């Protein structure tokens, strides 16, 4: 996990709260089925960082897929609706 977080930092992901959430959520426990694909971790990280979320925010996530993004968001905001 440390190598993965280091790689994200080298890819200019700077939000330590986001990196902490990524460290807490085991991506392998949230598989996706039915021949669907899951976004690369960098894409999930970049999209989330660009939202500039605050702990008091509420987020509506549409098309939650495996639930990985929802789990990340749940560590960053007050409430996630799906």
C-alpha positions as CSV (number, residue, x, y, z in Angstrom):
1,X,0.0,0.0,0.0
2,X,2.8,2.4,0.8
3,X,4.2,2.0,-2.8
4,X,0.8,2.7,-4.2
5,X,0.4,5.9,-2.1
6,X,3.9,7.0,-3.1
7,X,3.0,6.4,-6.8
8,X,-0.1,8.6,-6.4
9,X,1.9,11.3,-4.8
10,X,4.3,11.2,-7.8
11,X,1.3,11.6,-10.0
12,X,0.5,14.8,-8.2
13,X,-2.2,13.6,-5.8
14,X,-1.6,15.8,-2.8
15,X,-4.7,15.6,-0.6
16,X,-3.5,13.7,2.5
17,X,-7.1,13.1,3.6
18,X,-7.8,11.4,0.3
19,X,-4.6,9.3,0.5
20,X,-5.6,8.3,4.0
21,X,-9.0,7.2,2.8
22,X,-7.4,5.1,0.0
23,X,-5.2,3.4,2.6
24,X,-8.3,2.5,4.7
25,X,-10.4,1.1,1.9
26,X,-9.4,-2.4,0.6
27,X,-10.2,-2.1,-3.1
28,X,-9.9,-5.9,-3.5
29,X,-12.9,-6.4,-1.2
30,X,-15.1,-4.5,-3.6
31,X,-15.0,-6.4,-6.9
32,X,-17.2,-5.5,-9.9
33,X,-19.0,-8.1,-11.9
34,X,-20.9,-8.6,-15.1
35,X,-18.0,-7.8,-17.4
36,X,-17.8,-4.2,-16.2
37,X,-14.6,-2.3,-15.5
38,X,-13.5,-0.2,-12.6
39,X,-11.7,3.1,-12.9
40,X,-8.0,3.1,-12.3
41,X,-7.0,4.3,-8.9
42,X,-5.4,7.4,-10.3
43,X,-8.6,8.4,-12.0
44,X,-10.7,7.9,-8.8
45,X,-8.1,9.9,-6.9
46,X,-7.9,12.7,-9.4
47,X,-11.7,13.1,-9.7
48,X,-12.1,13.1,-5.9
49,X,-9.3,15.6,-5.4
50,X,-10.8,17.9,-8.0
51,X,-14.1,18.0,-6.0
52,X,-12.3,19.8,-3.1
53,X,-14.5,18.2,-0.6
54,X,-14.9,19.3,3.0
55,X,-15.9,17.1,5.9
56,X,-19.3,18.9,6.2
57,X,-20.2,18.1,2.5
58,X,-23.0,15.8,1.3
59,X,-22.4,13.9,-1.9
60,X,-24.8,12.2,-4.3
61,X,-23.0,9.5,-6.2
62,X,-24.8,8.1,-9.2
63,X,-23.7,4.8,-10.8
64,X,-21.8,3.5,-7.8
65,X,-20.5,0.4,-9.5
66,X,-18.5,-1.7,-7.1
67,X,-18.9,0.9,-4.3
68,X,-15.2,1.7,-4.1
69,X,-15.7,5.4,-4.9
70,X,-18.6,5.6,-2.4
71,X,-16.4,4.0,0.3
72,X,-13.6,6.6,-0.3
73,X,-16.1,9.4,-0.2
74,X,-17.6,8.1,3.0
75,X,-14.2,8.7,4.7
76,X,-14.1,12.3,3.4
77,X,-17.6,13.8,3.8
78,X,-20.5,14.0,6.3
79,X,-22.8,11.9,4.1
80,X,-22.9,10.0,0.8
81,X,-26.1,9.3,-1.0
82,X,-26.2,6.6,-3.6
